[in-house]
Amino acid sequence: MIRKLKPADAGPIEKILKKIPSFNDNEVDVAMELVNIAALNPSQTDYNIFVYENEEKILGYHCTGKRPLTDAVYDLYWIVADPDSEVKGIGRSLLEHSENFIKENNGRWFLAETSSKESYTKTRNFYLRNNFTIVSQINDFYSVGDHLIIFGKYLQ
């Protein structure tokens, strides 16, 4: 089941984030900043967080939001599945949910950004398998040799 974030979900989400080997402490901190904003301010609409729950256990989440100053462009800020879960297809289910959320809100573009580092190869392949294309690359963005890869899917 995929449902809207509840304040009590922050702890389990942080535990999942810390299990992801490609995430460093700063990345976990940034992800948790958005989770905490959404959990503590349920009326805000910048960060729409939904969790994948199975038998009352959080197994993943996505954070999707409309890009400021655009009329219909949405960003997938975070999508994470528990690497220890035996449930298959969590990431795909979350991605489909995010896309449906965007369509329900009349979104036109669905963007996802990631790193060019080797440790993010599975992430990049995930987007490609799900019909995203690379729409931009900014070299040496995160650091020298670590490029920003922007994936996009046009929805209209």
N, CA, C and O atoms as a GROMACS GRO file, in nm:
protein
  624
    1MET      N    1   0.084  -0.117   0.000
    1MET     CA    2   0.000   0.000   0.000
    1MET      C    3   0.089   0.125   0.000
    1MET      O    4   0.190   0.130   0.070
    2ILE      N    5   0.050   0.221  -0.079
    2ILE     CA    6   0.121   0.349  -0.081
    2ILE      C    7   0.029   0.454  -0.023
    2ILE      O    8  -0.086   0.469  -0.066
    3ARG      N    9   0.079   0.526   0.075
    3ARG     CA   10  -0.002   0.626   0.145
    3ARG      C   11   0.081   0.750   0.174
    3ARG      O   12   0.204   0.749   0.163
    4LYS      N   13   0.011   0.857   0.212
    4LYS     CA   14   0.076   0.984   0.246
    4LYS      C   15   0.160   0.966   0.373
    4LYS      O   16   0.126   0.886   0.460
    5LEU      N   17   0.267   1.039   0.382
    5LEU     CA   18   0.357   1.038   0.497
    5LEU      C   19   0.285   1.078   0.625
    5LEU      O   20   0.201   1.167   0.626
    6LYS      N   21   0.319   1.008   0.732
    6LYS     CA   22   0.276   1.045   0.868
    6LYS      C   23   0.401   1.085   0.946
    6LYS      O   24   0.510   1.037   0.915
    7PRO      N   25   0.388   1.172   1.048
    7PRO     CA   26   0.506   1.211   1.126
    7PRO      C   27   0.585   1.092   1.182
    7PRO      O   28   0.708   1.099   1.189
    8ALA      N   29   0.518   0.986   1.221
    8ALA     CA   30   0.587   0.870   1.279
    8ALA      C   31   0.671   0.794   1.176
    8ALA      O   32   0.750   0.708   1.214
    9ASP      N   33   0.656   0.825   1.048
    9ASP     CA   34   0.732   0.755   0.944
    9ASP      C   35   0.876   0.803   0.932
    9ASP      O   36   0.959   0.736   0.870
   10ALA      N   37   0.907   0.919   0.990
   10ALA     CA   38   1.040   0.977   0.972
   10ALA      C   39   1.151   0.883   1.022
   10ALA      O   40   1.252   0.867   0.953
   11GLY      N   41   1.135   0.823   1.136
   11GLY     CA   42   1.237   0.732   1.191
   11GLY      C   43   1.263   0.613   1.100
   11GLY      O   44   1.378   0.586   1.066
   12PRO      N   45   1.159   0.540   1.061
   12PRO     CA   46   1.182   0.427   0.971
   12PRO      C   47   1.244   0.468   0.837
   12PRO      O   48   1.325   0.394   0.781
   13ILE      N   49   1.206   0.585   0.784
   13ILE     CA   50   1.265   0.631   0.658
   13ILE      C   51   1.414   0.657   0.677
   13ILE      O   52   1.494   0.621   0.591
   14GLU      N   53   1.451   0.720   0.788
   14GLU     CA   54   1.593   0.747   0.813
   14GLU      C   55   1.673   0.616   0.821
   14GLU      O   56   1.785   0.609   0.770
   15LYS      N   57   1.617   0.515   0.883
   15LYS     CA   58   1.686   0.385   0.891
   15LYS      C   59   1.708   0.326   0.753
   15LYS      O   60   1.814   0.269   0.725
   16ILE      N   61   1.608   0.338   0.665
   16ILE     CA   62   1.623   0.287   0.528
   16ILE      C   63   1.731   0.365   0.455
   16ILE      O   64   1.817   0.307   0.390
   17LEU      N   65   1.726   0.498   0.465
   17LEU     CA   66   1.826   0.582   0.396
   17LEU      C   67   1.968   0.544   0.437
   17LEU      O   68   2.058   0.543   0.354
   18LYS      N   69   1.988   0.515   0.563
   18LYS     CA   70   2.122   0.482   0.613
   18LYS      C   71   2.170   0.345   0.566
   18LYS      O   72   2.289   0.314   0.577
   19LYS      N   73   2.079   0.262   0.513
   19LYS     CA   74   2.117   0.131   0.459
   19LYS      C   75   2.166   0.140   0.315
   19LYS      O   76   2.227   0.046   0.265
   20ILE      N   77   2.140   0.250   0.248
   20ILE     CA   78   2.175   0.263   0.106
   20ILE      C   79   2.324   0.296   0.096
   20ILE      O   80   2.365   0.406   0.135
   21PRO      N   81   2.405   0.204   0.043
   21PRO     CA   82   2.549   0.226   0.043
   21PRO      C   83   2.595   0.347  -0.038
   21PRO      O   84   2.699   0.405  -0.007
   22SER      N   85   2.521   0.386  -0.141
   22SER     CA   86   2.565   0.499  -0.223
   22SER      C   87   2.534   0.635  -0.160
   22SER      O   88   2.583   0.737  -0.208
   23PHE      N   89   2.453   0.637  -0.054
   23PHE     CA   90   2.421   0.764   0.012
   23PHE      C   91   2.522   0.795   0.121
   23PHE      O   92   2.547   0.712   0.209
   24ASN      N   93   2.582   0.914   0.115
   24ASN     CA   94   2.670   0.956   0.224
   24ASN      C   95   2.588   1.029   0.330
   24ASN      O   96   2.468   1.050   0.312
   25ASP      N   97   2.651   1.067   0.439
   25ASP     CA   98   2.579   1.131   0.550
   25ASP      C   99   2.511   1.261   0.508
   25ASP      O  100   2.400   1.290   0.553
   26ASN      N  101   2.576   1.339   0.421
   26ASN     CA  102   2.514   1.464   0.376
   26ASN      C  103   2.387   1.438   0.296
   26ASN      O  104   2.289   1.510   0.309
   27GLU      N  105   2.390   1.336   0.213
   27GLU     CA  106   2.271   1.302   0.133
   27GLU      C  107   2.157   1.257   0.224
   27GLU      O  108   2.042   1.295   0.203
   28VAL      N  109   2.188   1.177   0.323
   28VAL     CA  110   2.085   1.135   0.419
   28VAL      C  111   2.028   1.257   0.491
   28VAL      O  112   1.907   1.267   0.511
   29ASP      N  113   2.114   1.350   0.530
   29ASP     CA  114   2.069   1.472   0.598
   29ASP      C  115   1.974   1.553   0.510
   29ASP      O  116   1.872   1.602   0.557
   30VAL      N  117   2.008   1.567   0.382
   30VAL     CA  118   1.921   1.643   0.290
   30VAL      C  119   1.788   1.572   0.273
   30VAL      O  120   1.683   1.636   0.276
   31ALA      N  121   1.791   1.441   0.254
   31ALA     CA  122   1.666   1.365   0.240
   31ALA      C  123   1.579   1.381   0.364
   31ALA      O  124   1.458   1.400   0.354
   32MET      N  125   1.642   1.373   0.481
   32MET     CA  126   1.565   1.384   0.605
   32MET      C  127   1.513   1.526   0.627
   32MET      O  128   1.409   1.544   0.690
   33GLU      N  129   1.584   1.624   0.578
   33GLU     CA  130   1.534   1.761   0.588
   33GLU      C  131   1.399   1.773   0.518
   33GLU      O  132   1.306   1.834   0.571
   34LEU      N  133   1.387   1.714   0.398
   34LEU     CA  134   1.261   1.719   0.326
   34LEU      C  135   1.153   1.636   0.394
   34LEU      O  136   1.038   1.677   0.402
   35VAL      N  137   1.191   1.520   0.445
   35VAL     CA  138   1.096   1.436   0.519
   35VAL      C  139   1.042   1.512   0.639
   35VAL      O  140   0.922   1.512   0.664
   36ASN      N  141   1.130   1.576   0.714
   36ASN     CA  142   1.088   1.649   0.833
   36ASN      C  143   1.001   1.770   0.800
   36ASN      O  144   0.906   1.800   0.872
   37ILE      N  145   1.033   1.839   0.691
   37ILE     CA  146   0.948   1.951   0.649
   37ILE      C  147   0.807   1.900   0.621
   37ILE      O  148   0.709   1.959   0.668
   38ALA      N  149   0.796   1.791   0.547
   38ALA     CA  150   0.665   1.737   0.513
   38ALA      C  151   0.593   1.681   0.636
   38ALA      O  152   0.472   1.698   0.650
   39ALA      N  153   0.668   1.615   0.724
   39ALA     CA  154   0.606   1.554   0.842
   39ALA      C  155   0.557   1.659   0.941
   39ALA      O  156   0.452   1.642   1.004
   40LEU      N  157   0.632   1.767   0.956
   40LEU     CA  158   0.597   1.868   1.055
   40LEU      C  159   0.503   1.976   1.003
   40LEU      O  160   0.445   2.051   1.081
   41ASN      N  161   0.487   1.983   0.871
   41ASN     CA  162   0.400   2.084   0.809
   41ASN      C  163   0.310   2.017   0.706
   41ASN      O  164   0.331   2.034   0.586
   42PRO      N  165   0.210   1.942   0.750
   42PRO     CA  166   0.129   1.865   0.656
   42PRO      C  167   0.055   1.951   0.553
   42PRO      O  168   0.010   1.898   0.451
   43SER      N  169   0.040   2.080   0.577
   43SER     CA  170  -0.030   2.164   0.480
   43SER      C  171   0.061   2.216   0.368
   43SER      O  172   0.012   2.270   0.269
   44GLN      N  173   0.194   2.199   0.382
   44GLN     CA  174   0.285   2.244   0.277
   44GLN      C  175   0.267   2.154   0.154
   44GLN      O  176   0.226   2.038   0.166
   45THR      N  177   0.297   2.208   0.038
   45THR     CA  178   0.278   2.131  -0.085
   45THR      C  179   0.405   2.120  -0.170
   45THR      O  180   0.401   2.068  -0.281
   46ASP      N  181   0.517   2.169  -0.118
   46ASP     CA  182   0.642   2.162  -0.194
   46ASP      C  183   0.697   2.020  -0.202
   46ASP      O  184   0.748   1.978  -0.306
   47TYR      N  185   0.685   1.946  -0.094
   47TYR     CA  186   0.739   1.810  -0.086
   47TYR      C  187   0.626   1.715  -0.052
   47TYR      O  188   0.578   1.710   0.061
   48ASN      N  189   0.584   1.640  -0.152
   48ASN     CA  190   0.474   1.544  -0.137
   48ASN      C  191   0.537   1.408  -0.118
   48ASN      O  192   0.593   1.349  -0.211
   49ILE      N  193   0.528   1.358   0.004
   49ILE     CA  194   0.595   1.233   0.037
   49ILE      C  195   0.492   1.125   0.062
   49ILE      O  196   0.396   1.142   0.136
   50PHE      N  197   0.516   1.012  -0.005
   50PHE     CA  198   0.431   0.894   0.007
   50PHE      C  199   0.519   0.775   0.042
   50PHE      O  200   0.630   0.761  -0.010
   51VAL      N  201   0.469   0.691   0.131
   51VAL     CA  202   0.545   0.574   0.174
   51VAL      C  203   0.482   0.446   0.120
   51VAL      O  204   0.361   0.436   0.103
   52TYR      N  205   0.567   0.349   0.096
   52TYR     CA  206   0.525   0.215   0.058
   52TYR      C  207   0.526   0.135   0.188
   52TYR      O  208   0.630   0.119   0.252
   53GLU      N  209   0.410   0.086   0.225
   53GLU     CA  210   0.395   0.015   0.352
   53GLU      C  211   0.343  -0.125   0.324
   53GLU      O  212   0.250  -0.144   0.244
   54ASN      N  213   0.403  -0.223   0.390
   54ASN     CA  214   0.360  -0.362   0.379
   54ASN      C  215   0.354  -0.420   0.519
   54ASN      O  216   0.455  -0.424   0.590
   55GLU      N  217   0.238  -0.465   0.558
   55GLU     CA  218   0.218  -0.522   0.692
   55GLU      C  219   0.268  -0.425   0.799
   55GLU      O  220   0.338  -0.465   0.893
   56GLU      N  221   0.231  -0.298   0.784
   56GLU     CA  222   0.262  -0.190   0.878
   56GLU      C  223   0.412  -0.161   0.892
   56GLU      O  224   0.456  -0.103   0.991
   57LYS      N  225   0.490  -0.202   0.791
   57LYS     CA  226   0.633  -0.172   0.790
   57LYS      C  227   0.663  -0.087   0.667
   57LYS      O  228   0.622  -0.119   0.556
   58ILE      N  229   0.736   0.023   0.688
   58ILE     CA  230   0.775   0.111   0.579
   58ILE      C  231   0.887   0.043   0.501
   58ILE      O  232   0.990   0.006   0.557
   59LEU      N  233   0.866   0.028   0.369
   59LEU     CA  234   0.966  -0.037   0.284
   59LEU      C  235   1.024   0.058   0.179
   59LEU      O  236   1.112   0.019   0.102
   60GLY      N  237   0.976   0.180   0.176
   60GLY     CA  238   1.028   0.277   0.081
   60GLY      C  239   0.943   0.402   0.078
   60GLY      O  240   0.839   0.410   0.144
   61TYR      N  241   0.990   0.500   0.000
   61TYR     CA  242   0.912   0.624  -0.013
   61TYR      C  243   0.956   0.700  -0.137
   61TYR      O  244   1.062   0.675  -0.194
   62HIS      N  245   0.872   0.793  -0.177
   62HIS     CA  246   0.912   0.889  -0.279
   62HIS      C  247   0.873   1.028  -0.233
   62HIS      O  248   0.776   1.046  -0.160
   63CYS      N  249   0.950   1.125  -0.278
   63CYS     CA  250   0.925   1.266  -0.251
   63CYS      C  251   0.920   1.336  -0.386
   63CYS      O  252   1.019   1.340  -0.459
   64THR      N  253   0.804   1.390  -0.418
   64THR     CA  254   0.778   1.452  -0.547
   64THR      C  255   0.725   1.592  -0.525
   64THR      O  256   0.647   1.614  -0.432
   65GLY      N  257   0.767   1.686  -0.607
   65GLY     CA  258   0.715   1.822  -0.592
   65GLY      C  259   0.723   1.901  -0.720
   65GLY      O  260   0.805   1.873  -0.808
   66LYS      N  261   0.637   2.000  -0.730
   66LYS     CA  262   0.635   2.089  -0.845
   66LYS      C  263   0.757   2.182  -0.837
   66LYS      O  264   0.787   2.241  -0.734
   67ARG      N  265   0.825   2.191  -0.950
   67ARG     CA  266   0.944   2.276  -0.954
   67ARG      C  267   0.901   2.423  -0.948
   67ARG      O  268   0.817   2.466  -1.027
   68PRO      N  269   0.957   2.498  -0.854
   68PRO     CA  270   0.921   2.640  -0.842
   68PRO      C  271   0.940   2.714  -0.975
   68PRO      O  272   1.030   2.684  -1.053
   69LEU      N  273   0.854   2.810  -0.997
   69LEU     CA  274   0.855   2.898  -1.113
   69LEU      C  275   0.818   2.830  -1.244
   69LEU      O  276   0.840   2.887  -1.351
   70THR      N  277   0.764   2.710  -1.236
   70THR     CA  278   0.716   2.642  -1.358
   70THR      C  279   0.565   2.622  -1.345
   70THR      O  280   0.509   2.625  -1.235
   71ASP      N  281   0.501   2.602  -1.460
   71ASP     CA  282   0.357   2.580  -1.456
   71ASP      C  283   0.319   2.433  -1.442
   71ASP      O  284   0.210   2.402  -1.394
   72ALA      N  285   0.409   2.342  -1.482
   72ALA     CA  286   0.369   2.201  -1.480
   72ALA      C  287   0.487   2.105  -1.485
   72ALA      O  288   0.477   1.996  -1.542
   73VAL      N  289   0.599   2.143  -1.425
   73VAL     CA  290   0.717   2.057  -1.421
   73VAL      C  291   0.734   2.007  -1.278
   73VAL      O  292   0.732   2.085  -1.183
   74TYR      N  293   0.750   1.876  -1.265
   74TYR     CA  294   0.764   1.813  -1.134
   74TYR      C  295   0.897   1.742  -1.123
   74TYR      O  296   0.947   1.684  -1.219
   75ASP      N  297   0.953   1.748  -1.003
   75ASP     CA  298   1.078   1.679  -0.972
   75ASP      C  299   1.050   1.559  -0.882
   75ASP      O  300   0.966   1.564  -0.792
   76LEU      N  301   1.121   1.453  -0.910
   76LEU     CA  302   1.128   1.340  -0.818
   76LEU      C  303   1.250   1.366  -0.733
   76LEU      O  304   1.362   1.338  -0.775
   77TYR      N  305   1.229   1.420  -0.614
   77TYR     CA  306   1.341   1.456  -0.528
   77TYR      C  307   1.411   1.333  -0.471
   77TYR      O  308   1.534   1.327  -0.468
   78TRP      N  309   1.333   1.236  -0.427
   78TRP     CA  310   1.389   1.113  -0.370
   78TRP      C  311   1.296   0.997  -0.401
   78TRP      O  312   1.174   1.012  -0.400
   79ILE      N  313   1.356   0.884  -0.427
   79ILE     CA  314   1.283   0.757  -0.435
   79ILE      C  315   1.376   0.652  -0.376
   79ILE      O  316   1.490   0.636  -0.422
   80VAL      N  317   1.328   0.582  -0.277
   80VAL     CA  318   1.413   0.490  -0.201
   80VAL      C  319   1.334   0.365  -0.165
   80VAL      O  320   1.219   0.374  -0.121
   81ALA      N  321   1.395   0.250  -0.185
   81ALA     CA  322   1.337   0.123  -0.142
   81ALA      C  323   1.435   0.056  -0.046
   81ALA      O  324   1.557   0.062  -0.065
   82ASP      N  325   1.382  -0.008   0.056
   82ASP     CA  326   1.465  -0.077   0.154
   82ASP      C  327   1.542  -0.189   0.085
   82ASP      O  328   1.481  -0.281   0.031
   83PRO      N  329   1.676  -0.184   0.086
   83PRO     CA  330   1.753  -0.288   0.018
   83PRO      C  331   1.742  -0.425   0.085
   83PRO      O  332   1.775  -0.527   0.024
   84ASP      N  333   1.695  -0.429   0.209
   84ASP     CA  334   1.681  -0.557   0.279
   84ASP      C  335   1.544  -0.620   0.260
   84ASP      O  336   1.521  -0.732   0.304
   85SER      N  337   1.453  -0.550   0.194
   85SER     CA  338   1.319  -0.603   0.176
   85SER      C  339   1.319  -0.716   0.074
   85SER      O  340   1.391  -0.713  -0.025
   86GLU      N  341   1.237  -0.815   0.101
   86GLU     CA  342   1.221  -0.926   0.007
   86GLU      C  343   1.106  -0.900  -0.090
   86GLU      O  344   1.082  -0.978  -0.182
   87VAL      N  345   1.034  -0.789  -0.069
   87VAL     CA  346   0.925  -0.753  -0.160
   87VAL      C  347   0.986  -0.697  -0.288
   87VAL      O  348   1.071  -0.608  -0.282
   88LYS      N  349   0.945  -0.748  -0.401
   88LYS     CA  350   0.997  -0.704  -0.530
   88LYS      C  351   0.908  -0.595  -0.588
   88LYS      O  352   0.787  -0.594  -0.566
   89GLY      N  353   0.969  -0.502  -0.663
   89GLY     CA  354   0.892  -0.402  -0.735
   89GLY      C  355   0.855  -0.279  -0.656
   89GLY      O  356   0.769  -0.202  -0.699
   90ILE      N  357   0.917  -0.258  -0.541
   90ILE     CA  358   0.885  -0.141  -0.458
   90ILE      C  359   0.918  -0.012  -0.535
   90ILE      O  360   0.836   0.079  -0.542
   91GLY      N  361   1.038  -0.005  -0.590
   91GLY     CA  362   1.080   0.114  -0.663
   91GLY      C  363   0.987   0.145  -0.780
   91GLY      O  364   0.947   0.260  -0.799
   92ARG      N  365   0.954   0.044  -0.856
   92ARG     CA  366   0.865   0.064  -0.972
   92ARG      C  367   0.728   0.111  -0.925
   92ARG      O  368   0.670   0.201  -0.986
   93SER      N  369   0.675   0.051  -0.819
   93SER     CA  370   0.544   0.094  -0.767
   93SER      C  371   0.547   0.239  -0.721
   93SER      O  372   0.454   0.315  -0.747
   94LEU      N  373   0.655   0.276  -0.653
   94LEU     CA  374   0.668   0.415  -0.608
   94LEU      C  375   0.681   0.510  -0.726
   94LEU      O  376   0.623   0.619  -0.725
   95LEU      N  377   0.757   0.471  -0.828
   95LEU     CA  378   0.774   0.556  -0.945
   95LEU      C  379   0.641   0.574  -1.018
   95LEU      O  380   0.608   0.684  -1.060
   96GLU      N  381   0.565   0.466  -1.033
   96GLU     CA  382   0.433   0.475  -1.097
   96GLU      C  383   0.340   0.564  -1.015
   96GLU      O  384   0.264   0.643  -1.072
   97HIS      N  385   0.346   0.552  -0.884
   97HIS     CA  386   0.264   0.637  -0.798
   97HIS      C  387   0.301   0.784  -0.816
   97HIS      O  388   0.214   0.870  -0.825
   98SER      N  389   0.430   0.811  -0.820
   98SER     CA  390   0.476   0.948  -0.839
   98SER      C  391   0.427   1.003  -0.974
   98SER      O  392   0.379   1.116  -0.982
   99GLU      N  393   0.440   0.922  -1.078
   99GLU     CA  394   0.395   0.966  -1.210
   99GLU      C  395   0.244   0.992  -1.211
   99GLU      O  396   0.199   1.091  -1.269
  100ASN      N  397   0.167   0.905  -1.148
  100ASN     CA  398   0.022   0.926  -1.141
  100ASN      C  399  -0.012   1.052  -1.062
  100ASN      O  400  -0.104   1.125  -1.098
  101PHE      N  401   0.062   1.076  -0.954
  101PHE     CA  402   0.042   1.199  -0.876
  101PHE      C  403   0.065   1.322  -0.965
  101PHE      O  404  -0.012   1.417  -0.960
  102ILE      N  405   0.169   1.317  -1.044
  102ILE     CA  406   0.200   1.429  -1.133
  102ILE      C  407   0.091   1.448  -1.237
  102ILE      O  408   0.047   1.560  -1.262
  103LYS      N  409   0.047   1.339  -1.297
  103LYS     CA  410  -0.061   1.347  -1.397
  103LYS      C  411  -0.189   1.403  -1.335
  103LYS      O  412  -0.257   1.485  -1.396
  104GLU      N  413  -0.223   1.358  -1.213
  104GLU     CA  414  -0.343   1.408  -1.144
  104GLU      C  415  -0.334   1.557  -1.118
  104GLU      O  416  -0.437   1.624  -1.105
  105ASN      N  417  -0.213   1.609  -1.110
  105ASN     CA  418  -0.192   1.752  -1.086
  105ASN      C  419  -0.155   1.827  -1.214
  105ASN      O  420  -0.097   1.935  -1.211
  106ASN      N  421  -0.190   1.766  -1.328
  106ASN     CA  422  -0.171   1.827  -1.460
  106ASN      C  423  -0.025   1.858  -1.493
  106ASN      O  424   0.005   1.956  -1.561
  107GLY      N  425   0.064   1.773  -1.443
  107GLY     CA  426   0.205   1.791  -1.473
  107GLY      C  427   0.238   1.756  -1.617
  107GLY      O  428   0.173   1.672  -1.678
  108ARG      N  429   0.339   1.823  -1.670
  108ARG     CA  430   0.381   1.805  -1.808
  108ARG      C  431   0.514   1.729  -1.816
  108ARG      O  432   0.526   1.634  -1.894
  109TRP      N  433   0.610   1.770  -1.738
  109TRP     CA  434   0.741   1.706  -1.734
  109TRP      C  435   0.763   1.640  -1.598
  109TRP      O  436   0.724   1.693  -1.494
  110PHE      N  437   0.826   1.525  -1.602
  110PHE     CA  438   0.863   1.450  -1.482
  110PHE      C  439   1.016   1.437  -1.488
  110PHE      O  440   1.069   1.367  -1.574
  111LEU      N  441   1.086   1.504  -1.396
  111LEU     CA  442   1.232   1.505  -1.396
  111LEU      C  443   1.289   1.434  -1.274
  111LEU      O  444   1.233   1.438  -1.165
  112ALA      N  445   1.402   1.369  -1.296
  112ALA     CA  446   1.474   1.304  -1.186
  112ALA      C  447   1.623   1.328  -1.209
  112ALA      O  448   1.672   1.311  -1.321
  113GLU      N  449   1.693   1.366  -1.105
  113GLU     CA  450   1.836   1.395  -1.115
  113GLU      C  451   1.915   1.292  -1.036
  113GLU      O  452   1.872   1.244  -0.931
  114THR      N  453   2.032   1.259  -1.088
  114THR     CA  454   2.120   1.168  -1.016
  114THR      C  455   2.265   1.193  -1.055
  114THR      O  456   2.295   1.276  -1.141
  115SER      N  457   2.352   1.121  -0.992
  115SER     CA  458   2.496   1.135  -1.010
  115SER      C  459   2.546   1.040  -1.120
  115SER      O  460   2.484   0.938  -1.150
  116SER      N  461   2.660   1.076  -1.177
  116SER     CA  462   2.725   0.990  -1.276
  116SER      C  463   2.820   0.889  -1.211
  116SER      O  464   2.879   0.806  -1.281
  117LYS      N  465   2.835   0.894  -1.078
  117LYS     CA  466   2.926   0.802  -1.011
  117LYS      C  467   2.886   0.657  -1.038
  117LYS      O  468   2.769   0.625  -1.057
  118GLU      N  469   2.986   0.572  -1.037
  118GLU     CA  470   2.965   0.429  -1.058
  118GLU      C  471   2.859   0.373  -0.961
  118GLU      O  472   2.778   0.288  -0.999
  119SER      N  473   2.859   0.421  -0.838
  119SER     CA  474   2.766   0.369  -0.737
  119SER      C  475   2.620   0.402  -0.771
  119SER      O  476   2.530   0.348  -0.708
  120TYR      N  477   2.596   0.488  -0.869
  120TYR     CA  478   2.460   0.524  -0.910
  120TYR      C  479   2.421   0.460  -1.043
  120TYR      O  480   2.319   0.498  -1.102
  121THR      N  481   2.498   0.364  -1.091
  121THR     CA  482   2.466   0.296  -1.217
  121THR      C  483   2.329   0.230  -1.211
  121THR      O  484   2.251   0.243  -1.306
  122LYS      N  485   2.298   0.161  -1.103
  122LYS     CA  486   2.167   0.095  -1.090
  122LYS      C  487   2.054   0.198  -1.095
  122LYS      O  488   1.948   0.172  -1.152
  123THR      N  489   2.076   0.314  -1.034
  123THR     CA  490   1.975   0.420  -1.034
  123THR      C  491   1.952   0.470  -1.177
  123THR      O  492   1.837   0.483  -1.220
  124ARG      N  493   2.059   0.497  -1.249
  124ARG     CA  494   2.045   0.545  -1.387
  124ARG      C  495   1.975   0.441  -1.473
  124ARG      O  496   1.888   0.475  -1.554
  125ASN      N  497   2.011   0.314  -1.458
  125ASN     CA  498   1.945   0.207  -1.535
  125ASN      C  499   1.798   0.194  -1.498
  125ASN      O  500   1.716   0.163  -1.584
  126PHE      N  501   1.765   0.218  -1.373
  126PHE     CA  502   1.625   0.214  -1.328
  126PHE      C  503   1.542   0.316  -1.406
  126PHE      O  504   1.434   0.284  -1.454
  127TYR      N  505   1.592   0.439  -1.417
  127TYR     CA  506   1.519   0.541  -1.492
  127TYR      C  507   1.506   0.504  -1.639
  127TYR      O  508   1.399   0.521  -1.698
  128LEU      N  509   1.612   0.454  -1.698
  128LEU     CA  510   1.606   0.416  -1.839
  128LEU      C  511   1.507   0.303  -1.862
  128LEU      O  512   1.432   0.305  -1.960
  129ARG      N  513   1.505   0.204  -1.773
  129ARG     CA  514   1.409   0.093  -1.784
  129ARG      C  515   1.264   0.141  -1.773
  129ARG      O  516   1.172   0.076  -1.823
  130ASN      N  517   1.245   0.255  -1.708
  130ASN     CA  518   1.110   0.307  -1.686
  130ASN      C  519   1.077   0.424  -1.779
  130ASN      O  520   1.001   0.514  -1.744
  131ASN      N  521   1.136   0.419  -1.898
  131ASN     CA  522   1.103   0.511  -2.008
  131ASN      C  523   1.141   0.656  -1.986
  131ASN      O  524   1.079   0.746  -2.044
  132PHE      N  525   1.240   0.681  -1.904
  132PHE     CA  526   1.298   0.814  -1.893
  132PHE      C  527   1.411   0.822  -1.995
  132PHE      O  528   1.468   0.720  -2.034
  133THR      N  529   1.441   0.943  -2.038
  133THR     CA  530   1.557   0.964  -2.123
  133THR      C  531   1.647   1.067  -2.055
  133THR      O  532   1.603   1.145  -1.971
  134ILE      N  533   1.773   1.066  -2.093
  134ILE     CA  534   1.864   1.168  -2.041
  134ILE      C  535   1.835   1.296  -2.119
  134ILE      O  536   1.850   1.301  -2.241
  135VAL      N  537   1.794   1.400  -2.046
  135VAL     CA  538   1.763   1.527  -2.110
  135VAL      C  539   1.875   1.629  -2.092
  135VAL      O  540   1.879   1.730  -2.162
  136SER      N  541   1.965   1.603  -1.999
  136SER     CA  542   2.075   1.696  -1.977
  136SER      C  543   2.183   1.630  -1.892
  136SER      O  544   2.157   1.540  -1.812
  137GLN      N  545   2.304   1.680  -1.911
  137GLN     CA  546   2.416   1.640  -1.826
  137GLN      C  547   2.500   1.763  -1.800
  137GLN      O  548   2.536   1.835  -1.893
  138ILE      N  549   2.531   1.787  -1.674
  138ILE     CA  550   2.619   1.898  -1.638
  138ILE      C  551   2.746   1.836  -1.579
  138ILE      O  552   2.744   1.777  -1.471
  139ASN      N  553   2.855   1.850  -1.652
  139ASN     CA  554   2.981   1.789  -1.610
  139ASN      C  555   3.036   1.858  -1.486
  139ASN      O  556   3.019   1.978  -1.466
  140ASP      N  557   3.103   1.780  -1.403
  140ASP     CA  558   3.171   1.828  -1.282
  140ASP      C  559   3.076   1.907  -1.192
  140ASP      O  560   3.116   2.005  -1.130
  141PHE      N  561   2.951   1.863  -1.183
  141PHE     CA  562   2.850   1.936  -1.105
  141PHE      C  563   2.867   1.915  -0.955
  141PHE      O  564   2.882   2.012  -0.880
  142TYR      N  565   2.866   1.790  -0.911
  142TYR     CA  566   2.878   1.761  -0.767
  142TYR      C  567   3.022   1.778  -0.720
  142TYR      O  568   3.049   1.828  -0.611
  143SER      N  569   3.114   1.736  -0.806
  143SER     CA  570   3.258   1.751  -0.784
  143SER      C  571   3.325   1.719  -0.917
  143SER      O  572   3.258   1.674  -1.010
  144VAL      N  573   3.454   1.741  -0.926
  144VAL     CA  574   3.524   1.711  -1.051
  144VAL      C  575   3.507   1.561  -1.080
  144VAL      O  576   3.540   1.476  -0.998
  145GLY      N  577   3.457   1.532  -1.198
  145GLY     CA  578   3.436   1.393  -1.239
  145GLY      C  579   3.301   1.336  -1.200
  145GLY      O  580   3.267   1.226  -1.242
  146ASP      N  581   3.222   1.408  -1.120
  146ASP     CA  582   3.090   1.361  -1.078
  146ASP      C  583   2.985   1.454  -1.140
  146ASP      O  584   2.960   1.564  -1.092
  147HIS      N  585   2.927   1.405  -1.248
  147HIS     CA  586   2.834   1.485  -1.327
  147HIS      C  587   2.691   1.470  -1.278
  147HIS      O  588   2.654   1.367  -1.221
  148LEU      N  589   2.612   1.574  -1.300
  148LEU     CA  590   2.468   1.569  -1.277
  148LEU      C  591   2.403   1.515  -1.403
  148LEU      O  592   2.423   1.569  -1.512
  149ILE      N  593   2.326   1.408  -1.389
  149ILE     CA  594   2.251   1.350  -1.500
  149ILE      C  595   2.104   1.378  -1.472
  149ILE      O  596   2.051   1.340  -1.367
  150ILE      N  597   2.038   1.445  -1.566
  150ILE     CA  598   1.895   1.477  -1.550
  150ILE      C  599   1.816   1.389  -1.645
  150ILE      O  600   1.834   1.394  -1.767
  151PHE      N  601   1.729   1.309  -1.588
  151PHE     CA  602   1.639   1.222  -1.664
  151PHE      C  603   1.504   1.290  -1.672
  151PHE      O  604   1.464   1.360  -1.579
  152GLY      N  605   1.434   1.270  -1.782
  152GLY     CA  606   1.302   1.328  -1.796
  152GLY      C  607   1.207   1.238  -1.870
  152GLY      O  608   1.247   1.150  -1.946
  153LYS      N  609   1.081   1.261  -1.844
  153LYS     CA  610   0.974   1.192  -1.913
  153LYS      C  611   0.866   1.295  -1.938
  153LYS      O  612   0.816   1.358  -1.845
  154TYR      N  613   0.831   1.312  -2.065
  154TYR     CA  614   0.725   1.406  -2.101
  154TYR      C  615   0.592   1.335  -2.087
  154TYR      O  616   0.574   1.227  -2.144
  155LEU      N  617   0.498   1.391  -2.013
  155LEU     CA  618   0.374   1.321  -1.977
  155LEU      C  619   0.252   1.363  -2.057
  155LEU      O  620   0.149   1.298  -2.046
  156GLN      N  621   0.260   1.467  -2.137
  156GLN     CA  622   0.140   1.510  -2.210
  156GLN      C  623   0.156   1.488  -2.359
  156GLN      O  624   0.065   1.518  -2.436
   0.00000   0.00000   0.00000
